[in-house]
Amino acid sequence: MSLSFDPDSLALPMGHFIGDRLVAAEGVIAMHRPSDGKAYADCPVASADLVDQAVQTAKKALKDSNWGGIRPRERLKALHRWADLIEQNAVELAKLEALSSTRPVGHLVDGDIGISAEQIRFFAEFADKEGSDLVPTDDGNLGMIMTEPYGVVGAITPWNFPINMAAWKLGPALAAGNAVVLKPSEMTPFSTIRLAELAVQAGIPAGLINIVLGDGMTTGNAITGHPDIAKVSFTGSTRAGSAIMENIARTGVKPMTLELGGKSPQIVFADADIEKAAAAVTASITSNAGQACVAGSRLIVEKSIAPALIDAIRRKMATIVPGPTWDSASQYSPIISEKQRQRIDDIIAASVSAGAECLTGGRSIEMPGYFYAPTLVAGIDQNSPAVVEEIFGPVLTLQTFEGEEEAMSLADHPSYGLAAGLFTSDLSRAIRLTRQLQAGTIWVNRYGRSRDHILPTGGYKQSGIGKDLGREAFQANRKSKSVLISL
């Protein structure tokens, strides 16, 4: 089945989704397609009043449906029906996702869309399996730790994996008995809106999912600062996460989950399988053109094998062919915007001025859209802009080491600690260094997530607070109270 499509032929779900319908709104943010740069729609910006309307709708839906108090298995069944509809409408969702985002349509049906359905099913299963606990006390008392939903959860998702990030937020929040007011990125809203429509169609009570469009300054601040939103979940840059923390502190106190930026190292020892390491390293920085918080953007390789590994990576980068996201044959993504492409170029230029050398790439690709060539940068130190900055593009830096201590020193980043990769055939070394690496996720002899959704994701340092995915994400959407009954 070919998924290629005409980007001008799609009917787009325009407006905010509140309750069970689209709310018409005039657009104010011009949207451009990354694959050809064409302006094709305007995104509206939800005001504080409209965000309040969405929150009040969510509160009423929680009360009327008793979503948090019904038999948990009923929540499970509704979420499974929703996942079924997501799979049944995967082609439509894939086209909406590919149109405005950097995700090639050929990667979506079995990839992002299928994974999103899996994750919703995964979280659904917690609904009737996780709950309150009896705890040991003396014979004269009964001790319990009771859990319950927060109520209305505010969520903000990024543009790089739109539908997948929405599933990360919606799945655990709904399974735990909450309602959600979610703001997708103003650059990639359409698949998320359709996701919400399918939820209502699946029998999830209308108003439990509300999608408001807009920017961070107006709409995002209105969500995170709303007094009736009990918890906030955000995925995005560290800078934006800091602004959210500031806004929450200014308007009140509430729990938050923040999955933020990364500058993840990939450490390759001489005893590693060079071809397998090269494939994993290349894929980690070229997938989605490096536009992922966990992108393995810093290659740290043992000096004796550096020439062979560099040669293998350059060969693999040379085979990558870019193409528009609506062509099912495309394997390499555009950059999300011209502004971001220029930022990548500026960081490369600053690094070269400081003494770095581009072994390959280091330039835009001459074709329609915002494409940037896979880039390998050498001749750098820990102060190079290419090492310090989260570039969010297909840029891999190269540093070499001669011993474990030097490797660990290079791997440690002053700001970020989201993920790390380690390539070695020595199991003892792998376990020893895994304990030393300051990152929330460590991959050994591979790089990137699997479809084992039980593994949580989240960072150390300025890479975030709390966890997405795993049991931890479900538990983060319920609050606990201690109960002691004297018998």
C-alpha positions as CSV (number, residue, x, y, z in Angstrom):
1,M,0.0,0.0,0.0
2,S,1.4,3.4,-1.0
3,L,0.8,6.2,1.4
4,S,2.0,9.0,-0.9
5,F,-0.5,11.8,-1.1
6,D,-1.1,15.3,-2.5
7,P,-0.5,17.7,0.4
8,D,-3.0,20.2,-1.0
9,S,-5.8,17.6,-1.0
10,L,-6.2,17.0,2.7
11,A,-9.2,18.4,4.6
12,L,-7.9,19.7,7.9
13,P,-9.7,19.7,11.2
14,M,-9.5,23.5,11.9
15,G,-10.2,25.0,15.3
16,H,-10.1,24.0,18.9
17,F,-11.7,20.8,20.1
18,I,-13.8,21.4,23.2
19,G,-16.3,18.9,24.5
20,D,-17.3,16.9,21.5
21,R,-16.9,19.4,18.7
22,L,-14.5,21.7,16.9
23,V,-14.8,25.3,18.0
24,A,-14.3,27.7,15.1
25,A,-11.5,30.2,15.5
26,E,-9.6,32.6,13.3
27,G,-6.0,31.8,12.7
28,V,-3.2,34.2,13.7
29,I,0.0,32.1,13.4
30,A,1.0,31.3,9.8
31,M,1.8,27.6,9.4
32,H,4.4,26.5,6.8
33,R,5.0,22.9,5.6
34,P,8.6,21.8,6.4
35,S,8.9,19.8,3.2
36,D,8.3,22.6,0.8
37,G,8.1,25.8,2.9
38,K,4.6,26.6,1.6
39,A,2.2,28.6,3.9
40,Y,-0.9,26.5,3.9
41,A,-3.0,27.4,7.1
42,D,-3.2,29.7,10.1
43,C,-3.3,28.4,13.7
44,P,-5.6,30.1,16.1
45,V,-4.4,31.2,19.6
46,A,-6.6,30.2,22.5
47,S,-7.1,33.1,24.9
48,A,-7.2,32.7,28.7
49,D,-11.0,32.8,28.5
50,L,-11.1,30.0,26.0
51,V,-8.7,27.9,28.0
52,D,-11.0,28.4,31.0
53,Q,-13.9,27.2,28.9
54,A,-12.0,24.1,28.1
55,V,-11.1,23.6,31.8
56,Q,-14.7,24.1,32.9
57,T,-15.8,21.6,30.2
58,A,-13.3,19.1,31.6
59,K,-14.5,19.6,35.2
60,K,-18.1,19.1,34.2
61,A,-17.4,16.0,32.1
62,L,-15.5,14.5,35.1
63,K,-18.5,15.1,37.4
64,D,-21.2,14.1,35.0
65,S,-19.5,10.9,33.9
66,N,-17.9,10.0,37.2
67,W,-14.9,8.9,35.1
68,G,-12.6,8.7,38.1
69,G,-15.1,6.8,40.2
70,I,-16.6,4.3,37.8
71,R,-15.5,0.6,37.8
72,P,-11.8,0.9,36.6
73,R,-12.4,-1.8,34.0
74,E,-14.9,0.4,32.2
75,R,-12.1,3.0,31.7
76,L,-9.9,0.1,30.4
77,K,-12.5,-1.0,27.9
78,A,-13.1,2.6,26.6
79,L,-9.3,3.1,26.1
80,H,-9.0,-0.1,24.2
81,R,-11.8,0.9,21.9
82,W,-10.0,4.2,21.3
83,A,-6.8,2.3,20.5
84,D,-8.8,0.1,18.0
85,L,-10.1,3.3,16.2
86,I,-6.6,4.8,16.1
87,E,-5.4,1.7,14.2
88,Q,-8.4,1.6,12.0
89,N,-7.8,5.3,11.0
90,A,-4.1,5.0,10.8
91,V,-3.8,6.1,7.2
92,E,-5.8,9.2,7.7
93,L,-3.8,10.0,10.9
94,A,-0.5,9.4,9.1
95,K,-1.4,11.9,6.4
96,L,-2.4,14.6,8.9
97,E,0.8,13.9,10.9
98,A,3.1,14.0,7.8
99,L,1.6,17.1,6.3
100,S,2.7,19.6,8.8
101,S,5.5,17.8,10.7
102,T,8.9,16.3,10.0
103,R,7.7,12.7,10.1
104,P,7.8,10.9,6.8
105,V,4.4,9.3,6.0
106,G,6.1,5.9,5.4
107,H,7.3,5.8,9.0
108,L,3.9,6.5,10.6
109,V,1.3,3.7,10.1
110,D,3.3,0.9,11.7
111,G,5.6,3.4,13.6
112,D,4.3,6.4,15.4
113,I,0.5,5.6,14.9
114,G,0.9,2.0,15.8
115,I,3.1,2.8,18.8
116,S,0.6,5.4,20.0
117,A,-2.2,2.8,20.0
118,E,0.0,0.4,21.9
119,Q,0.8,2.9,24.5
120,I,-2.8,3.8,25.1
121,R,-3.5,0.0,25.6
122,F,-0.5,-0.3,27.9
123,F,-1.8,2.5,30.2
124,A,-5.3,1.2,30.0
125,E,-4.2,-2.0,31.7
126,F,-3.1,-0.1,34.8
127,A,-6.7,1.2,35.4
128,D,-7.8,-2.0,37.2
129,K,-4.5,-3.3,38.3
130,E,-2.9,-0.4,40.2
131,G,-4.6,1.0,43.3
132,S,-4.5,1.6,47.0
133,D,-2.3,-0.4,49.4
134,L,-2.8,-1.9,52.9
135,V,0.4,-1.2,54.9
136,P,1.7,-2.9,58.0
137,T,0.8,-1.4,61.4
138,D,0.2,-2.8,64.9
139,D,-2.9,-5.0,65.5
140,G,-4.9,-2.0,66.9
141,N,-4.8,-0.1,63.6
142,L,-5.5,-0.4,59.9
143,G,-3.1,1.5,57.7
144,M,-3.9,2.4,54.0
145,I,-2.3,4.4,51.3
146,M,-5.2,5.5,49.1
147,T,-4.8,6.9,45.6
148,E,-7.2,9.0,43.5
149,P,-7.1,11.1,40.3
150,Y,-5.9,14.7,40.3
151,G,-8.9,15.9,38.3
152,V,-8.0,18.1,35.3
153,V,-4.4,17.6,34.0
154,G,-2.8,20.2,31.7
155,A,-0.6,18.9,29.0
156,I,1.7,20.6,26.4
157,T,3.3,18.5,23.6
158,P,6.1,19.3,21.1
159,W,6.1,19.3,17.3
160,N,8.7,16.6,16.7
161,F,6.5,13.5,17.4
162,P,3.0,15.0,17.7
163,I,0.7,12.1,17.9
164,N,3.1,9.9,19.9
165,M,3.7,12.7,22.5
166,A,-0.1,13.2,22.8
167,A,-0.5,9.5,23.6
168,W,2.2,9.8,26.2
169,K,0.1,12.4,28.0
170,L,-3.4,11.3,27.3
171,G,-3.0,7.6,27.9
172,P,-1.9,7.6,31.6
173,A,-4.0,10.6,32.6
174,L,-7.2,9.1,31.3
175,A,-6.4,5.6,32.6
176,A,-5.8,7.1,36.0
177,G,-9.2,8.8,36.0
178,N,-8.4,12.3,35.0
179,A,-9.6,14.7,32.3
180,V,-7.1,16.6,30.1
181,V,-6.7,20.0,28.5
182,L,-3.9,19.6,26.0
183,K,-2.1,22.1,23.8
184,P,-0.2,20.6,20.9
185,S,2.5,22.6,19.1
186,E,1.1,25.4,17.0
187,M,3.1,23.9,14.1
188,T,1.7,20.4,14.2
189,P,-1.9,20.3,15.7
190,F,-4.0,18.3,13.2
191,S,-3.3,14.7,14.1
192,T,-3.9,15.5,17.8
193,I,-7.3,17.1,17.1
194,R,-8.3,14.0,15.1
195,L,-7.1,11.8,18.0
196,A,-9.5,13.6,20.3
197,E,-12.4,13.2,17.9
198,L,-11.7,9.4,17.8
199,A,-11.7,9.2,21.6
200,V,-15.3,10.6,21.7
201,Q,-16.3,8.2,18.9
202,A,-14.8,5.3,21.0
203,G,-17.1,6.2,23.9
204,I,-14.8,8.2,26.1
205,P,-17.1,10.8,27.6
206,A,-17.1,14.1,25.7
207,G,-15.2,16.8,27.5
208,L,-12.5,14.5,29.1
209,I,-10.2,15.5,26.3
210,N,-10.0,19.1,25.2
211,I,-7.5,20.4,22.6
212,V,-6.7,24.1,22.6
213,L,-4.4,25.5,20.0
214,G,-2.0,28.4,20.4
215,D,1.5,29.5,21.4
216,G,3.3,29.2,24.7
217,M,3.1,32.8,25.8
218,T,-0.7,33.1,25.7
219,T,-2.2,29.6,25.6
220,G,0.5,27.7,27.4
221,N,0.7,30.2,30.2
222,A,-3.1,30.1,30.6
223,I,-2.9,26.3,31.0
224,T,0.0,26.0,33.4
225,G,-1.3,28.9,35.5
226,H,-5.0,27.9,35.6
227,P,-6.1,27.4,39.3
228,D,-8.3,24.4,38.4
229,I,-5.6,22.5,36.6
230,A,-4.2,20.2,39.2
231,K,-1.1,18.9,37.5
232,V,1.0,19.8,34.4
233,S,2.8,17.5,32.0
234,F,5.2,19.0,29.4
235,T,7.6,17.8,26.8
236,G,9.9,20.3,25.1
237,S,13.0,22.4,25.6
238,T,14.7,23.1,28.9
239,R,14.2,26.8,28.4
240,A,10.4,26.3,28.0
241,G,10.4,24.0,30.9
242,S,12.0,26.6,33.1
243,A,9.4,29.2,32.0
244,I,6.6,26.7,32.9
245,M,8.1,26.2,36.4
246,E,8.3,29.9,36.8
247,N,4.7,30.4,35.8
248,I,3.4,27.7,38.1
249,A,5.4,29.1,41.0
250,R,4.0,32.6,40.3
251,T,0.4,31.4,40.1
252,G,0.3,28.7,42.7
253,V,1.8,25.3,43.5
254,K,1.1,22.1,41.6
255,P,3.0,18.9,40.6
256,M,4.6,18.7,37.2
257,T,6.2,16.3,34.9
258,L,8.9,17.9,32.6
259,E,10.7,15.9,29.9
260,L,13.2,18.4,28.6
261,G,16.3,18.8,26.4
262,G,19.3,16.5,26.0
263,K,22.8,16.4,24.6
264,S,23.3,12.7,24.8
265,P,26.7,10.9,24.5
266,Q,27.4,7.7,22.6
267,I,30.6,6.0,23.9
268,V,32.2,3.4,21.6
269,F,35.0,1.2,23.0
270,A,37.5,-0.6,20.8
271,D,36.0,-4.0,21.6
272,A,32.6,-3.0,20.1
273,D,31.2,-4.3,16.8
274,I,32.2,-1.3,14.6
275,E,29.6,-1.8,11.9
276,K,26.7,-2.3,14.4
277,A,27.9,0.7,16.4
278,A,28.1,2.9,13.2
279,A,24.6,1.9,12.2
280,A,23.2,2.7,15.6
281,V,25.1,6.0,15.9
282,T,24.1,7.1,12.4
283,A,20.4,6.2,12.9
284,S,20.3,8.0,16.2
285,I,21.3,11.4,14.7
286,T,19.6,11.1,11.3
287,S,16.3,9.7,12.4
288,N,13.8,12.7,12.2
289,A,16.9,14.7,11.1
290,G,18.2,14.7,14.7
291,Q,15.1,16.4,16.0
292,A,14.6,14.4,19.1
293,C,15.4,15.1,22.7
294,V,17.2,11.8,23.0
295,A,19.2,12.2,19.8
296,G,22.7,10.7,20.3
297,S,24.4,13.9,19.3
298,R,27.9,13.4,20.9
299,L,30.1,10.6,19.6
300,I,32.9,9.7,22.0
301,V,35.1,7.0,20.6
302,E,38.2,5.1,21.7
303,K,41.1,6.6,19.7
304,S,42.4,3.4,18.2
305,I,39.1,2.7,16.3
306,A,38.2,6.3,15.5
307,P,39.3,6.2,11.8
308,A,37.4,3.0,11.1
309,L,34.2,4.1,12.9
310,I,34.3,7.6,11.2
311,D,34.6,5.9,7.8
312,A,31.6,3.7,8.5
313,I,29.5,6.6,9.7
314,R,30.4,8.8,6.7
315,R,29.5,6.0,4.3
316,K,26.1,5.5,6.0
317,M,25.4,9.2,6.0
318,A,26.2,9.4,2.3
319,T,23.4,7.0,1.4
320,I,20.6,9.0,3.0
321,V,18.2,10.6,0.5
322,P,15.9,13.4,1.6
323,G,12.4,13.7,0.4
324,P,9.0,15.4,1.2
325,T,7.1,13.9,4.1
326,W,4.1,13.0,1.9
327,D,6.2,10.7,-0.3
328,S,6.1,7.2,1.1
329,A,9.6,6.6,-0.3
330,S,11.1,9.4,1.8
331,Q,13.5,8.3,4.5
332,Y,15.1,11.6,5.7
333,S,13.2,14.4,7.3
334,P,13.2,18.2,6.8
335,I,14.0,20.6,9.6
336,I,10.7,21.9,11.2
337,S,11.2,25.6,10.1
338,E,13.6,27.9,8.3
339,K,14.3,29.6,11.6
340,Q,15.5,26.3,13.1
341,R,17.5,25.4,10.0
342,Q,19.3,28.8,10.3
343,R,20.0,28.2,14.0
344,I,21.6,24.9,13.1
345,D,23.8,26.6,10.5
346,D,24.7,29.4,12.9
347,I,25.9,26.9,15.6
348,I,28.0,25.0,13.0
349,A,29.5,28.3,11.8
350,A,30.4,29.3,15.3
351,S,32.0,25.9,16.0
352,V,34.1,26.1,12.8
353,S,35.2,29.6,13.7
354,A,36.3,28.2,17.1
355,G,38.4,25.5,15.3
356,A,36.0,22.7,14.5
357,E,36.0,20.8,11.1
358,C,33.0,19.4,9.3
359,L,34.1,16.0,8.1
360,T,30.8,15.8,6.2
361,G,27.7,18.0,5.8
362,G,27.6,21.3,7.5
363,R,25.2,22.8,5.0
364,S,21.6,23.1,3.9
365,I,20.5,20.8,1.1
366,E,19.5,22.6,-2.1
367,M,15.9,21.5,-2.6
368,P,12.5,22.8,-1.7
369,G,11.8,22.8,2.0
370,Y,14.0,23.1,5.1
371,F,16.5,20.2,4.7
372,Y,19.9,20.0,6.3
373,A,22.7,17.5,5.4
374,P,23.8,14.9,8.0
375,T,26.8,16.5,9.6
376,L,29.8,15.1,11.4
377,V,32.0,17.7,13.3
378,A,35.5,17.0,14.6
379,G,38.3,19.1,16.1
380,I,36.2,20.3,19.1
381,D,36.6,20.5,22.9
382,Q,34.1,20.6,25.7
383,N,33.5,24.4,25.2
384,S,32.6,24.2,21.6
385,P,29.1,25.4,20.8
386,A,28.5,22.1,18.9
387,V,29.1,20.3,22.2
388,V,27.4,22.7,24.6
389,E,24.2,23.5,22.7
390,E,21.3,21.2,22.1
391,I,21.3,21.7,18.3
392,F,18.1,19.7,17.6
393,G,19.3,18.8,14.1
394,P,21.4,16.1,12.3
395,V,24.7,17.2,13.8
396,L,27.0,14.6,15.4
397,T,30.2,15.8,17.2
398,L,33.3,13.6,17.5
399,Q,35.7,13.3,20.4
400,T,38.2,10.6,21.2
401,F,39.5,9.0,24.4
402,E,42.1,6.6,25.6
403,G,40.7,5.2,28.8
404,E,37.4,4.8,30.8
405,E,38.1,7.8,33.0
406,E,38.6,10.1,30.1
407,A,35.5,8.7,28.4
408,M,33.3,9.4,31.4
409,S,34.7,12.9,31.8
410,L,33.9,13.7,28.1
411,A,30.4,12.1,28.5
412,D,29.4,14.2,31.4
413,H,27.5,17.3,30.3
414,P,27.2,20.3,32.6
415,S,23.5,20.8,31.9
416,Y,21.9,17.7,30.4
417,G,21.4,14.1,31.4
418,L,18.6,12.6,29.4
419,A,20.1,9.6,27.7
420,A,23.4,7.9,26.8
421,G,24.6,5.1,24.6
422,L,27.4,2.6,25.4
423,F,29.0,0.2,23.0
424,T,31.3,-2.6,24.3
425,S,31.5,-6.3,24.4
426,D,32.7,-6.3,28.0
427,L,29.6,-6.9,30.2
428,S,31.4,-5.9,33.4
429,R,32.5,-2.6,31.9
430,A,28.9,-2.0,30.6
431,I,27.4,-2.5,34.1
432,R,30.2,-0.5,35.8
433,L,29.9,2.5,33.4
434,T,26.1,2.4,33.4
435,R,26.2,3.1,37.1
436,Q,28.5,6.1,36.5
437,L,26.7,7.7,33.6
438,Q,24.5,10.6,34.7
439,A,21.5,10.1,32.5
440,G,17.9,8.9,33.0
441,T,18.1,6.3,30.2
442,I,21.2,4.2,29.2
443,W,21.2,2.0,26.1
444,V,24.0,-0.6,25.7
445,N,25.0,-1.9,22.3
446,R,21.9,-0.1,20.8
447,Y,20.5,3.4,20.7
448,G,16.9,4.3,20.9
449,R,13.6,3.2,22.5
450,S,12.0,-0.2,21.9
451,R,8.3,-0.9,22.1
452,D,8.7,-2.0,25.7
453,H,6.5,0.7,27.1
454,I,7.2,-0.4,30.7
455,L,10.5,1.4,30.6
456,P,10.1,5.0,31.8
457,T,11.8,7.9,30.2
458,G,13.0,11.1,31.9
459,G,16.2,12.9,32.7
460,Y,18.8,14.0,35.2
461,K,20.0,17.6,35.7
462,Q,18.2,20.1,33.5
463,S,16.8,17.3,31.3
464,G,13.6,17.2,33.4
465,I,11.6,16.2,36.4
466,G,9.6,13.0,36.7
467,K,8.9,10.3,34.1
468,D,6.9,9.6,31.1
469,L,6.0,6.0,30.0
470,G,6.2,3.1,32.4
471,R,4.3,2.5,35.6
472,E,5.7,5.8,36.8
473,A,3.7,7.8,34.3
474,F,0.4,6.2,35.5
475,Q,1.3,6.7,39.2
476,A,2.3,10.4,38.5
477,N,-1.4,11.0,37.4
478,R,-2.8,9.9,40.8
479,K,-2.3,11.6,44.2
480,S,-2.1,9.6,47.4
481,K,-3.3,10.0,50.9
482,S,-2.4,8.1,54.1
483,V,-5.3,6.7,56.2
484,L,-4.9,5.2,59.7
485,I,-8.0,3.6,61.3
486,S,-8.0,2.8,65.0
487,L,-9.8,-0.6,65.4
